[in-house]
Amino acid sequence: MKKWLVCILLILLPCGCAETPHAEHGQEMALREIKKGHLFGWVEKQHVRLTDQQIDELARYGIKISEQEKTIVYYSMTTRRGRSEVEKAFPVKGEGEHGTFELSVDIGRTITIQEIHIIKNPKDCTGEPVINKDFIKQFIGKDLTSSFELAKESEGVLTTHSKIKPIKMAPITSEKIANELRKWLVIAKILKRDYPIWSVEQ
């Protein structure tokens, strides 16, 4: 009887493993990517429902939040020792001229962009990935005092020094990424102020 059960389990085990990648989708895939970049701590999924007051505050920054976006989903990254939060990771999604992109941005306690991970990278007409590391690197270290304005081709080097150099042949994708990253910095600032204990699920 025991041998028969073992045989059944051995047959079913590969089937279960084969299904695992299909079960991971959307934010769960993003979670796996985020964990890769945060090997020495814990990553926990969190939810916060924005209040009307917080939405009004976002509007003053020029950020409009739809009904579907009122519930903020992010990942709290905490140290194993002491369980204090070191960073928040937010999903960055949008639609550009070459298709859908998906990133995750790590924002530290000082409300500064620490790291950006590419989760889903659309391809251009040549089959090459649209979002490159040189473009992403321009945002590392930026905070709410930084410029998120994109440089135009007609502008000279002196006038574009503090501006973001867009991805060649992908100005829409570039602008949407810049706007999304600024949006999450503002949201991170509001969350830090209104929910001081970051590691507790709201």
C-alpha positions, 0 to 999 in steps of 0.5 A: 500500500505504501509503495503504491502511494509513493508511486502516485506521489512521484507521478503527480509531483512533476505535474504540480511543478509544471503548473507553478510558472502558470500560477505566478502572474502579474504582481506575483511575478513582480514579487519574485523579481523583487525578492531577487534584489533583496536577498538578506531580508523579508519582502511582504505584500502590503495594501493601503486604501488612499483617503480623499485627503491623500488623493487631494494632496496627490492632485496638488502634485498634478497626479490624478488617481482613478477609482481602481488606483485608490488601493495602493499595493506595494512590497515592504522590505524589512531586515530580518533582525528587528523587522525594521523596514528599509525600503518599499517596492512599488509596481510601475506599469504603463503602455508605450508606443511599443506595448506594455512595460512593467517595472518595480521601483525601490524607494528608501526611507529618505524617499529616494529611488534606490533601485529599479527592476525591469519586470516586463520589457516591450520590444521595438520593431527590430526585436530589441528590448525598448527600456535600457539600463542607461535610461533607468540609471538616470533615475537612481538617487532622485527624490522629489526635489529632482527634475523628472522632465525629459530633454528634447532633441532640439535642446543643447547640452547645457540646457539638458544637464538636469533633464532625463535623456529619453529612450531613442525612438520611445518618447512616450514610454520614456515620459510615462516611466518618468511620470510613474516614478515621480508619482510613486515618490509622492505616494511613498512620502505620504505613506511615510508621514501617515503610516510611520510604522511602514512594516505593519500592513494597513 
